[in-house]
Amino acid sequence: MDKSKHRITLLILGVLIILVGAFVLSRPKQYPTPVALSPFAQHVSLTTQHAEYLTLSIIGSYSDPIRISGWTLTNGTSTTGIPEGAVLLQQGIVNTEAPITLYPGERALIITGPSPVGTSFRINTCSPLLEKFQSFTPSLQTTETSVPVEGFYNDCINTHRGDSDFYKSEWRVFTDTSTPLIIGAHGTLTLQDENGLVVTTLSY
């Protein structure tokens, strides 16, 4: 009698195992949701060497300008938008802002905090003169600009704005927020376009 009960128990357990296995196999497999990539994913590089700012560069042979205003940076805790800026910054006025666009070979330094001059702007020949009255990180004294040794910024742009090399390939973009883009020693930043599609990620 005991042997019969034992056989019945084993038979029931076997049936249950078969039924559970069949149920598991019949369930649809769960695959990771694919990341929706932006059309610009192969044309944008995001790097950082300092916690104070990021460098967004246009790479490859993409021929049209890429508008980055309206894109967002997410660090897992907060989301920061890329604003518009002034192509020709002038002092003493309210500057007209427009969407920031970059061509291949151009870059934008994205800096946490407010702009010392009230707006994001494109670097030009005269930009180093802005440091007479404001400080910038990193400095505007770059090798790409022909640094005037004296004079005032507005006078300089009125004199040189027609020069073929007046505008440079760099923008200074200020987030106007106190929330840092890079948090902690390690993390991931995700750059998304205006439609929420992933342009690139940066692990640090």
C-alpha positions in Angstrom: 0.0 0.0 0.0 2.8 2.4 0.9 4.6 1.6 -2.4 1.4 2.3 -4.4 1.0 5.7 -2.6 4.6 6.4 -3.3 4.2 5.7 -7.0 1.1 7.8 -7.2 2.9 10.7 -5.5 5.8 10.4 -8.0 3.3 10.3 -10.9 1.6 13.4 -9.7 4.9 15.3 -9.2 6.0 14.2 -12.7 2.7 15.5 -14.2 3.1 18.8 -12.3 6.6 19.3 -13.6 5.6 18.6 -17.1 2.7 21.1 -16.8 4.9 23.8 -15.3 7.5 23.3 -18.0 5.0 23.5 -20.8 3.6 26.7 -19.2 7.0 28.4 -19.0 7.9 27.4 -22.6 4.6 28.7 -23.9 5.1 32.2 -22.4 6.4 34.8 -24.9 10.1 35.5 -24.4 10.9 38.9 -22.9 13.6 40.8 -24.8 15.1 44.2 -23.8 13.2 47.1 -25.4 15.4 48.4 -28.2 16.7 52.0 -27.7 15.1 54.4 -30.2 18.1 56.2 -31.8 18.0 59.7 -33.2 18.8 60.3 -36.9 21.8 62.2 -35.6 23.2 59.4 -33.5 26.2 58.8 -35.8 27.0 62.4 -36.1 27.4 63.7 -32.5 30.1 63.1 -29.9 29.8 63.9 -26.2 32.9 64.1 -24.1 34.1 65.6 -20.8 37.5 66.2 -19.3 36.3 68.5 -16.5 33.3 68.2 -14.3 32.5 71.9 -15.1 31.5 71.4 -18.7 30.7 69.0 -21.5 31.9 69.1 -25.1 29.3 68.3 -27.8 30.9 67.9 -31.2 29.6 67.3 -34.7 31.6 64.5 -36.4 31.5 62.7 -39.7 30.4 64.1 -43.1 26.9 65.3 -42.2 26.5 68.3 -44.6 23.5 70.1 -43.1 23.6 72.1 -39.8 22.3 70.2 -36.8 20.1 72.2 -34.4 20.9 71.3 -30.8 18.6 73.8 -29.0 15.7 71.8 -27.6 17.8 68.7 -27.0 18.1 67.4 -23.4 20.7 65.9 -21.1 19.6 63.4 -18.5 21.8 62.1 -15.7 19.3 59.8 -14.0 18.4 62.4 -11.5 17.5 65.5 -13.5 17.0 66.6 -17.1 18.6 69.8 -18.5 17.6 71.4 -21.8 20.0 73.0 -24.3 18.9 76.6 -24.8 19.0 79.0 -27.7 21.8 81.6 -28.0 23.2 84.7 -29.7 25.2 84.3 -32.9 26.6 87.7 -32.5 26.9 88.7 -28.8 26.8 92.4 -28.1 27.3 94.0 -24.7 24.9 96.5 -23.2 21.8 95.3 -25.1 19.2 92.5 -24.9 20.7 90.0 -27.4 18.4 88.3 -30.0 18.5 84.5 -29.4 18.0 81.9 -32.0 18.3 78.0 -32.1 22.0 76.9 -31.9 23.1 75.0 -34.9 26.4 73.3 -35.5 28.2 72.1 -38.7 30.7 69.2 -38.9 33.9 70.2 -37.1 32.1 72.6 -34.8 31.4 72.1 -31.1 29.5 73.5 -28.1 30.9 73.7 -24.6 27.9 73.0 -22.3 28.4 74.7 -19.0 26.3 74.4 -15.8 25.0 77.7 -14.5 24.1 81.1 -15.8 26.0 82.9 -18.5 28.3 85.7 -17.3 26.9 87.8 -20.2 23.3 86.8 -19.9 23.1 84.4 -22.9 24.8 81.6 -24.7 26.9 82.8 -27.6 29.2 81.9 -30.5 32.9 82.6 -30.1 34.3 85.2 -32.4 37.6 87.0 -32.8 36.8 89.6 -30.2 35.4 87.2 -27.5 38.6 87.3 -25.3 37.9 90.9 -24.6 34.8 89.8 -22.6 37.2 88.7 -19.9 38.0 92.3 -19.1 34.9 92.3 -17.0 33.7 88.7 -16.6 35.4 85.4 -15.9 34.8 82.3 -18.0 35.6 78.6 -17.4 37.3 77.6 -19.5 39.0 80.8 -20.5 38.1 82.5 -23.8 41.9 83.0 -24.4 42.0 80.2 -27.0 44.5 79.6 -29.8 41.7 79.8 -32.3 41.0 83.5 -31.7 43.2 86.4 -32.7 43.3 88.1 -29.3 43.1 91.9 -29.4 45.6 93.4 -27.0 43.5 96.4 -26.1 40.1 98.1 -26.7 36.6 97.1 -25.8 34.5 94.3 -27.1 31.7 96.2 -28.9 34.3 98.4 -30.6 36.2 95.3 -31.7 33.1 93.6 -33.2 32.1 96.7 -35.1 35.6 96.7 -36.6 36.0 93.0 -37.3 32.6 91.5 -37.8 33.1 91.6 -41.6 36.3 89.6 -41.5 36.1 86.2 -43.2 37.5 84.5 -40.0 35.5 86.5 -37.5 33.3 83.6 -36.3 34.9 80.6 -34.8 33.8 77.0 -34.6 32.8 77.0 -30.9 29.8 78.0 -28.9 29.6 78.6 -25.2 26.2 77.2 -24.0 25.0 77.9 -20.5 22.3 75.7 -18.9 21.2 78.5 -16.5 20.6 75.9 -13.8 22.4 75.1 -10.5 22.0 71.4 -11.0 25.3 69.8 -12.1 25.3 67.7 -15.3 27.9 65.3 -13.8 27.0 63.8 -10.4 29.4 61.6 -8.5 32.5 59.8 -9.6 30.7 57.5 -12.0 27.5 57.7 -14.0 25.8 58.0 -17.4 24.6 61.0 -19.3 22.0 60.5 -22.0 21.7 63.1 -24.8 18.2 63.1 -26.5 17.0 65.1 -29.4 13.8 67.2 -29.5 11.7 64.1 -30.1 13.1 62.2 -27.2 15.3 59.9 -29.3 18.8 59.0 -28.0 21.6 60.8 -29.8 24.4 59.5 -27.7 25.4 58.5 -24.1 28.4 59.3 -22.0 29.7 57.1 -19.3 32.1 58.6 -16.8 
